[in-house]
Amino acid sequence: MSFDKNSDNKAFKDKFEFPFDLLTDNDKSASTTFGVATSDTGKANRVSVLIAPDGTIAKTYDTVTPAEHADEVLADLASLD
């Protein structure tokens, strides 16, 4: 999820051939709710949030290694069952 426009996210998705949509948080409400929007800069920190099926935050990843992050999230997701 980013503050970028929908059209920018679609172009990024298409360029890298992602098989999923990218979410846009135009009004920054979701980022504020999850505590990742910084009020002093108006930008979001680069974090990942794993949301459990019941809507609660199961885990927050403040620092990620891109090459390993997907496997980490998938393992944590599997442990929610």
URMOQUI-V499810 format. One record per residue. SS is DSSP state (h for helix, s for strand, l for the rest). PSI is psi in whole degrees, -180 to 180 (999 if undefined). Layout:
ss->SS psi->PSI
ss->SS psi->PSI
This chain:
ss->l psi->137
ss->s psi->172
ss->l psi->-1
ss->l psi->157
ss->l psi->155
ss->h psi->-42
ss->h psi->-37
ss->h psi->-41
ss->h psi->-39
ss->h psi->-42
ss->h psi->-41
ss->h psi->-45
ss->h psi->-47
ss->h psi->-42
ss->h psi->-43
ss->h psi->6
ss->l psi->44
ss->l psi->140
ss->l psi->15
ss->l psi->160
ss->l psi->153
ss->l psi->137
ss->l psi->147
ss->s psi->133
ss->l psi->69
ss->l psi->-40
ss->l psi->3
ss->l psi->13
ss->h psi->-42
ss->h psi->-43
ss->h psi->-37
ss->h psi->-44
ss->h psi->-42
ss->l psi->2
ss->l psi->25
ss->l psi->-6
ss->s psi->131
ss->l psi->128
ss->l psi->-28
ss->l psi->-29
ss->l psi->-20
ss->l psi->8
ss->l psi->161
ss->s psi->143
ss->l psi->152
ss->l psi->94
ss->l psi->161
ss->s psi->145
ss->s psi->123
ss->s psi->117
ss->s psi->125
ss->l psi->161
ss->l psi->-27
ss->l psi->4
ss->l psi->-3
ss->l psi->160
ss->s psi->115
ss->s psi->-35
ss->s psi->145
ss->s psi->134
ss->s psi->102
ss->l psi->-28
ss->l psi->132
ss->l psi->151
ss->l psi->110
ss->h psi->-40
ss->h psi->-22
ss->h psi->-13
ss->h psi->-43
ss->h psi->-45
ss->h psi->-38
ss->h psi->-47
ss->h psi->-42
ss->h psi->-39
ss->h psi->-43
ss->h psi->-37
ss->h psi->-43
ss->h psi->-32
ss->l psi->-10
ss->l psi->-21
ss->l psi->999
